[in-house]
Amino acid sequence: MATISRSSISFAAAAAWIAPAAAIVGLAGAYPAWLHAGARGLLAEAVCGATVLAVMLASAAVTVRYASRGAAAAAYAFALAGIARVAACVGLLAGAWKLFDLPLTAMLLWLAAFYVALLAVESFWLHRALARMAQNRQKTVNA
């Protein structure tokens, strides 16, 4: 039976893809956030960005953990974590909205922007990682 190298999918690689995407979205949206709601808009953007980034990194950590069981387990874990990702983002940001009294419109816009961007990047990272796992497995089988 072929063994799959665990180094073909790593949390460091996930963070290297996801964190810069969050920074790009945050930097691109700083001026519109300032125009929309001033300093409170920037705070809403920062809170949303940090929350969605933390949730996406936690999701990537779960996916990496399940990758040691194989590519199918990693893909399945990523798909099932989708419900938890949405629930965690909305729940944490609802708490932050009440706690910091931030503008709701800005919070919803930034939640959507960060979530869509980081989910796309995380999906692309997982696609590349699973393709590498398949290549490594094929090399091991053919060797």
C-alpha positions in Angstrom: 0.0 0.0 0.0 1.3 3.4 -0.9 2.0 5.9 1.9 1.2 9.6 1.5 3.7 12.1 2.7 2.2 14.4 5.2 4.5 17.2 4.1 2.5 17.6 0.9 -0.2 19.5 2.8 0.7 21.8 5.6 -0.8 24.5 7.8 2.1 26.8 7.0 1.3 26.6 3.3 -2.4 27.3 4.1 -1.5 30.3 6.2 0.9 31.6 3.5 -2.0 31.6 1.0 -4.8 32.8 3.3 -3.2 35.6 5.4 -1.9 37.7 2.4 -5.4 37.5 0.8 -6.9 38.9 4.0 -4.3 41.7 4.0 -5.1 42.5 0.4 -8.8 42.6 1.0 -8.3 44.7 4.1 -6.0 47.2 2.5 -8.2 47.5 -0.6 -11.2 48.2 1.6 -9.7 50.7 4.1 -10.6 53.8 2.2 -14.1 52.8 1.3 -14.6 51.8 5.0 -13.4 55.2 6.1 -15.7 56.9 3.6 -18.7 54.8 4.6 -18.5 55.1 8.4 -15.3 56.8 9.5 -13.3 55.3 12.3 -16.1 52.9 13.3 -16.1 51.6 9.7 -12.4 50.9 9.9 -12.9 49.1 13.2 -15.7 47.1 11.7 -13.5 46.1 8.9 -10.6 45.1 11.2 -12.9 43.1 13.4 -14.4 41.3 10.5 -11.1 40.6 8.9 -9.5 39.3 12.0 -12.5 37.1 12.8 -12.9 35.6 9.3 -9.1 35.1 9.1 -9.1 33.2 12.4 -12.0 31.0 11.4 -10.5 30.2 8.0 -7.1 29.3 9.6 -8.9 27.1 12.0 -10.7 25.4 9.1 -7.4 24.9 7.4 -5.9 23.3 10.5 -8.8 20.8 10.6 -8.3 20.0 7.0 -4.5 19.5 7.5 -5.2 17.2 10.4 -7.5 15.0 8.4 -5.1 15.0 5.4 -3.0 12.5 7.3 -5.8 10.0 6.7 -5.8 10.7 2.9 -7.0 13.1 0.3 -10.6 12.0 0.5 -10.7 12.6 4.3 -9.2 16.1 3.8 -11.7 17.0 1.1 -14.6 15.6 3.2 -13.4 17.6 6.3 -13.2 20.8 4.3 -16.7 20.3 2.9 -18.2 19.5 6.3 -16.4 22.4 8.0 -18.3 24.8 5.7 -21.3 24.9 8.0 -19.1 25.5 11.1 -17.2 28.2 9.2 -20.4 30.1 8.4 -21.8 29.6 11.9 -18.6 30.7 13.6 -18.2 33.8 11.5 -21.7 35.0 11.9 -21.9 34.1 15.6 -18.5 35.8 16.5 -19.3 38.9 14.5 -22.8 39.2 16.0 -21.1 39.2 19.4 -18.6 41.8 18.2 -21.4 43.9 16.7 -23.2 44.1 20.1 -20.0 44.4 22.1 -18.4 47.2 20.2 -21.6 48.8 18.8 -20.3 48.8 15.3 -22.3 49.8 12.2 -24.4 46.7 11.0 -24.2 47.5 7.3 -20.4 47.8 7.4 -20.2 44.5 9.4 -22.3 42.6 6.9 -20.4 44.0 3.9 -17.1 43.1 5.4 -18.2 39.7 6.5 -19.3 38.9 2.9 -16.1 40.4 1.3 -13.7 38.7 3.6 -15.6 35.4 3.7 -15.9 35.1 -0.1 -12.3 36.1 -0.8 -10.7 33.8 1.9 -13.0 30.9 1.0 -11.9 31.2 -2.6 -8.2 31.3 -1.6 -8.6 28.4 0.9 -10.4 26.3 -1.8 -7.6 27.0 -4.3 -5.0 26.1 -1.7 -6.8 22.8 -0.9 -7.1 22.0 -4.6 -3.3 22.5 -5.1 -2.5 20.5 -2.0 -4.8 17.6 -3.0 -3.3 17.5 -6.5 0.2 17.3 -4.9 -1.0 14.5 -2.7 -2.3 12.6 -5.8 1.0 13.2 -7.6 3.0 11.9 -4.6 0.8 8.9 -4.3 1.2 8.1 -8.0 5.0 8.4 -7.8 5.0 6.1 -4.8 2.8 3.5 -6.6 4.9 3.6 -9.7 8.2 3.4 -7.8 
